[in-house]
Amino acid sequence: MPLQLDRDFAGRQTLGTRDEQQDAYAFSIVEGDESGAEKLLVIVADGMGGHLGGREASLAAVNGFVDAFFDAIDAPEDTPESGIGETSDVPSQILNEEPALNSQNPPPIPTVASSPDSASLCADPAASGPEGASSHSLGQTSAPPQDLEENAAHTVRAASDLKTALLAANASVDKMIEADPDTLGEAGTTLVAALVQRDSVRWISVGDSPLLLWRQGKLSRLNADHSMRAVFAEKVAAKQMRPADVKTHPERNALLAVLNGLEIPKIDEPAEAFALQPGDLVVVASDGILTLTGKEISETLKKLQSKPVLEIVRSLLEKVDKKNNPKQDNTTLAIVRV
């Protein structure tokens, strides 16, 4: 059954206590039509670098990614990928924030189990603990033996298309900065893009914006956390650092990788797609959602799992708002139920 807007996938944003929205996001139908999607591209970017810089960087990255991705998938398979920095007509939907929701900034949250190659869902490693923690076995897609060669070719192509689009997004940010370096010189953005279909999800990401999976009552983080939070969480787990020291560390929110037009030091791009099961919820977000604990997110998803996804998105953002945290960042939330 095709994925339908609002019923099976939806996204919204809140300002928090910020003056403007510096996150950007998009849904683009890769296979299907307006009546439903067989394959869906979901992107979230969290901009930074001053009011104008953050907003412009996230929009440039999302638009650059979408344009280059569709150029890449439309290119003949026996020719080099092209289209970096170019524009094309694609079924992209850039969605703006809803007014009035006014959430605030994260208190510490506990660790939630993650994949072996990614960091835990943790806004503050000092808060890592058993509350809300869960285990989850992460799998991979598979194919019958006779289809292995064809499946491998599609796997390589899909991964290549995502990488091409990511590099194009970075080039778009670079072009934006070069146009006004005095104003935009400090601009940059995180980006997480997920290619979702009923049986699998493939992703690429830079920065700390989380890609989460909820399955049968358990929440896990799929992508890597390119921030010092993840580094400190590992040190705390290894008893090389005290949780209390993390709370006051000046670099606790520093990012290890962003899109800013320069070389990208860290990219999370798994070689294989991740297998999905019926009822799975794929959550793509900016780190403002980490105002909520893993337990709070999971319990909300469990309670509303059969409701239209738009209702789930709105409920989570309302919970962020009710935290009344005085330094709440923008929050963007895009969810797909397969």
C-alpha positions as CSV (number, residue, x, y, z in Angstrom):
1,M,0.0,0.0,0.0
2,P,1.5,3.4,-0.9
3,L,2.5,5.8,1.8
4,Q,0.0,8.7,2.1
5,L,0.6,12.2,3.4
6,D,-0.7,12.8,6.9
7,R,-1.8,9.2,7.3
8,D,1.6,7.6,6.9
9,F,4.1,10.4,6.8
10,A,4.0,14.0,8.1
11,G,6.2,16.7,9.4
12,R,6.0,20.0,11.4
13,Q,8.2,22.5,13.1
14,T,8.3,24.7,16.2
15,L,10.3,27.9,16.9
16,G,11.0,27.1,20.6
17,T,12.3,30.3,22.2
18,R,14.2,31.4,19.0
19,D,13.3,34.4,17.0
20,E,13.1,32.6,13.7
21,Q,13.1,29.1,12.2
22,Q,16.6,28.0,11.2
23,D,15.6,24.4,10.5
24,A,14.5,23.2,7.1
25,Y,12.9,20.0,5.9
26,A,11.4,18.3,2.9
27,F,9.5,15.2,1.8
28,S,10.0,14.2,-1.9
29,I,8.3,11.4,-3.7
30,V,10.9,9.2,-5.4
31,E,8.6,6.5,-6.6
32,G,4.8,7.0,-6.7
33,D,2.6,10.0,-7.3
34,E,0.5,12.4,-5.3
35,S,-1.9,9.7,-4.4
36,G,0.8,7.8,-2.5
37,A,4.5,7.1,-2.3
38,E,6.3,3.8,-2.8
39,K,9.7,5.4,-2.0
40,L,10.1,8.6,-0.1
41,L,13.0,11.0,0.5
42,V,12.9,12.7,3.9
43,I,15.5,15.5,4.8
44,V,16.0,17.6,7.9
45,A,18.7,20.3,8.2
46,D,19.5,22.3,11.3
47,G,21.2,25.6,10.5
48,M,23.6,27.6,12.6
49,G,25.7,30.7,12.3
50,G,23.6,33.7,13.2
51,H,20.0,34.5,12.4
52,L,20.4,34.9,8.6
53,G,23.2,32.4,8.3
54,G,21.4,29.4,9.9
55,R,18.2,29.9,8.0
56,E,19.9,30.4,4.6
57,A,22.3,27.4,5.2
58,S,19.6,24.9,6.0
59,L,17.4,26.0,3.1
60,A,20.4,25.9,0.7
61,A,21.4,22.5,1.8
62,V,17.9,20.9,1.6
63,N,17.2,22.4,-1.9
64,G,20.7,21.5,-3.1
65,F,20.3,17.9,-1.9
66,V,16.9,17.4,-3.4
67,D,17.9,18.9,-6.8
68,A,21.1,16.8,-7.0
69,F,19.5,13.6,-5.8
70,F,16.8,13.7,-8.6
71,D,19.4,14.7,-11.2
72,A,21.5,11.7,-10.0
73,I,18.7,9.1,-10.2
74,D,17.7,10.4,-13.6
75,A,21.2,10.1,-15.0
76,P,22.0,7.0,-17.2
77,E,23.7,4.3,-15.1
78,D,26.7,4.1,-17.4
79,T,27.6,7.8,-17.2
80,P,29.1,9.7,-14.3
81,E,26.7,11.3,-11.9
82,S,26.0,15.0,-12.7
83,G,23.9,17.8,-11.5
84,I,25.8,19.0,-8.5
85,G,24.7,22.5,-7.8
86,E,22.1,22.5,-10.7
87,T,18.4,22.8,-10.4
88,S,15.6,20.6,-11.7
89,D,11.9,20.2,-11.5
90,V,11.2,17.6,-8.8
91,P,8.2,16.7,-6.7
92,S,9.8,18.3,-3.6
93,Q,7.7,19.8,-0.8
94,I,9.5,22.2,1.5
95,L,7.3,22.7,4.5
96,N,7.2,25.7,6.9
97,E,6.8,25.7,10.6
98,E,3.4,25.8,12.2
99,P,2.9,29.0,14.3
100,A,2.3,29.2,18.0
101,L,4.0,26.1,19.3
102,N,6.8,27.4,21.5
103,S,8.9,24.7,23.0
104,Q,12.2,25.2,25.0
105,N,15.7,23.8,25.4
106,P,16.8,20.3,26.5
107,P,17.3,19.1,30.1
108,P,19.4,16.0,30.4
109,I,17.9,12.8,28.9
110,P,18.9,9.1,29.4
111,T,20.6,6.9,26.9
112,V,18.5,4.9,24.5
113,A,20.0,1.8,22.8
114,S,21.5,2.4,19.4
115,S,23.1,0.6,16.5
116,P,26.7,-0.6,17.1
117,D,28.2,2.1,14.8
118,S,26.1,5.0,16.0
119,A,26.0,7.1,19.2
120,S,23.2,6.8,21.7
121,L,20.1,9.0,21.7
122,C,21.4,11.4,24.4
123,A,21.1,15.2,24.6
124,D,23.5,15.2,27.5
125,P,25.8,12.2,28.2
126,A,25.8,13.2,31.9
127,A,22.3,12.0,32.0
128,S,22.9,8.6,30.6
129,G,21.1,6.0,32.7
130,P,18.7,3.1,32.8
131,E,15.5,5.1,32.6
132,G,13.9,4.6,29.2
133,A,16.8,2.5,28.0
134,S,16.0,-0.4,25.7
135,S,17.8,-2.9,23.5
136,H,17.2,-3.3,19.8
137,S,18.7,-5.6,17.2
138,L,19.4,-3.8,14.0
139,G,19.2,-5.8,10.8
140,Q,19.9,-5.4,7.1
141,T,18.0,-6.0,3.9
142,S,18.5,-9.3,2.1
143,A,17.6,-10.8,-1.3
144,P,17.2,-14.3,-2.7
145,P,20.5,-15.7,-4.1
146,Q,19.5,-15.2,-7.7
147,D,18.9,-11.5,-7.1
148,L,22.1,-10.8,-5.2
149,E,24.0,-9.3,-8.2
150,E,21.1,-7.0,-9.2
151,N,20.5,-6.1,-5.5
152,A,24.1,-5.2,-5.1
153,A,24.0,-2.9,-8.1
154,H,21.0,-1.1,-6.8
155,T,22.6,-0.8,-3.4
156,V,25.7,0.8,-4.8
157,R,23.7,3.1,-7.0
158,A,21.4,4.3,-4.1
159,A,24.4,4.9,-1.8
160,S,26.2,6.8,-4.6
161,D,23.1,9.0,-5.3
162,L,22.8,10.0,-1.6
163,K,26.5,10.8,-1.5
164,T,26.3,12.9,-4.7
165,A,23.3,14.8,-3.2
166,L,25.1,15.4,0.1
167,L,28.2,16.8,-1.7
168,A,25.9,19.0,-3.8
169,A,24.2,20.3,-0.6
170,N,27.6,21.2,0.8
171,A,28.4,23.0,-2.5
172,S,25.1,24.9,-2.3
173,V,26.1,26.1,1.2
174,D,29.5,27.1,-0.1
175,K,28.0,29.1,-2.9
176,M,25.7,30.9,-0.5
177,I,28.5,31.8,1.8
178,E,30.7,33.0,-1.1
179,A,27.9,35.4,-2.2
180,D,28.0,37.3,1.1
181,P,31.0,36.1,3.2
182,D,30.9,39.0,5.7
183,T,27.3,38.1,6.7
184,L,27.3,34.4,6.1
185,G,30.9,33.4,6.8
186,E,30.0,31.4,10.0
187,A,27.0,29.7,8.5
188,G,26.6,25.9,8.4
189,T,24.1,23.2,8.9
190,T,23.6,19.6,9.9
191,L,21.7,17.3,7.5
192,V,20.1,13.9,7.7
193,A,18.4,12.4,4.7
194,A,16.5,9.1,4.7
195,L,15.3,7.1,1.7
196,V,12.3,5.2,3.0
197,Q,10.2,2.4,1.5
198,R,8.0,-0.2,3.0
199,D,10.8,-2.8,3.6
200,S,13.9,-0.7,4.1
201,V,15.5,2.7,4.9
202,R,18.9,4.0,3.7
203,W,20.4,7.2,5.1
204,I,23.3,9.6,5.0
205,S,23.9,12.3,7.6
206,V,26.3,14.9,8.9
207,G,26.1,16.5,12.3
208,D,23.9,15.6,15.3
209,S,20.4,15.6,13.9
210,P,18.9,12.3,15.0
211,L,17.4,9.5,12.8
212,L,15.4,7.2,15.1
213,L,13.5,4.0,14.8
214,W,10.6,2.9,16.9
215,R,9.7,-0.8,16.7
216,Q,7.4,-2.7,18.9
217,G,7.8,-0.4,21.9
218,K,11.5,0.1,21.6
219,L,13.3,3.2,20.4
220,S,16.8,3.3,18.9
221,R,19.0,5.7,17.1
222,L,20.1,4.6,13.7
223,N,22.6,7.3,12.6
224,A,25.8,8.5,14.2
225,D,25.9,11.5,16.4
226,H,28.7,13.8,15.2
227,S,28.9,15.9,18.3
228,M,30.9,16.1,21.5
229,R,27.9,14.7,23.3
230,A,28.6,11.3,21.8
231,V,32.3,11.5,22.6
232,F,31.6,12.4,26.2
233,A,28.9,9.7,26.5
234,E,31.6,7.1,25.5
235,K,34.0,8.5,28.1
236,V,31.3,8.4,30.8
237,A,30.5,4.8,29.9
238,A,34.2,3.9,30.0
239,K,34.5,5.7,33.4
240,Q,37.0,8.1,31.9
241,M,34.9,11.1,32.7
242,R,32.4,11.9,35.4
243,P,28.8,12.8,34.5
244,A,28.9,15.9,36.6
245,D,31.9,17.2,34.6
246,V,30.0,16.9,31.3
247,K,27.2,19.2,32.5
248,T,29.5,22.1,32.7
249,H,32.0,21.3,29.9
250,P,32.2,24.2,27.5
251,E,32.4,22.0,24.5
252,R,29.5,19.7,25.4
253,N,27.3,21.0,22.5
254,A,30.2,21.3,19.9
255,L,29.7,19.6,16.5
256,L,32.4,17.5,15.0
257,A,31.0,17.8,11.4
258,V,28.7,20.2,9.5
259,L,28.0,21.3,6.0
260,N,29.7,24.6,5.6
261,G,31.2,24.5,2.1
262,L,34.5,23.0,3.4
263,E,35.7,19.4,3.5
264,I,33.3,17.2,5.5
265,P,35.2,15.5,8.2
266,K,32.6,12.9,9.1
267,I,29.8,11.3,7.1
268,D,27.5,8.6,8.3
269,E,26.7,6.5,5.2
270,P,26.1,2.8,5.9
271,A,26.9,0.4,3.0
272,E,23.7,-1.5,3.4
273,A,20.1,-0.5,3.7
274,F,18.4,-1.2,7.1
275,A,15.5,-3.6,7.0
276,L,12.1,-2.3,8.2
277,Q,9.1,-4.2,9.5
278,P,5.4,-3.4,9.2
279,G,4.4,-0.8,11.9
280,D,7.9,0.6,12.2
281,L,8.1,4.4,12.7
282,V,11.1,6.2,11.2
283,V,11.7,9.5,12.9
284,V,13.9,12.2,11.3
285,A,14.4,15.3,13.5
286,S,16.5,18.2,14.6
287,D,18.1,17.9,18.0
288,G,15.4,20.1,19.5
289,I,13.3,16.9,19.9
290,L,15.9,15.7,22.5
291,T,14.2,18.0,25.0
292,L,12.1,14.9,25.5
293,T,13.6,11.8,27.0
294,G,13.8,8.6,25.0
295,K,11.1,7.1,27.3
296,E,8.8,10.1,26.7
297,I,9.2,9.7,22.9
298,S,8.7,6.0,23.0
299,E,5.6,6.1,25.2
300,T,4.0,8.7,22.9
301,L,4.7,6.6,19.8
302,K,3.4,3.5,21.5
303,K,0.2,5.2,22.6
304,L,-0.5,6.8,19.1
305,Q,1.1,4.2,16.9
306,S,-2.1,3.4,15.0
307,K,-3.2,7.1,14.7
308,P,-2.5,9.3,11.6
309,V,1.1,10.2,11.6
310,L,0.3,13.9,11.6
311,E,-1.4,13.4,15.0
312,I,1.7,11.7,16.3
313,V,3.9,14.6,15.1
314,R,1.7,17.2,16.7
315,S,1.5,15.4,20.0
316,L,5.3,15.1,20.3
317,L,5.8,18.8,19.5
318,E,3.2,19.7,22.0
319,K,5.1,17.7,24.6
320,V,8.2,19.6,23.7
321,D,6.3,22.9,24.2
322,K,5.0,21.8,27.6
323,K,8.5,21.4,28.9
324,N,8.8,25.2,29.1
325,N,12.5,25.1,28.8
326,P,13.8,28.7,28.6
327,K,16.5,27.9,25.9
328,Q,14.6,25.7,23.6
329,D,16.0,25.4,20.1
330,N,13.9,25.1,16.9
331,T,12.4,21.6,16.6
332,T,11.7,19.8,13.4
333,L,10.0,16.5,13.3
334,A,9.3,14.3,10.2
335,I,7.9,10.8,10.8
336,V,7.2,7.9,8.3
337,R,5.2,4.8,9.3
338,V,5.7,1.7,7.1
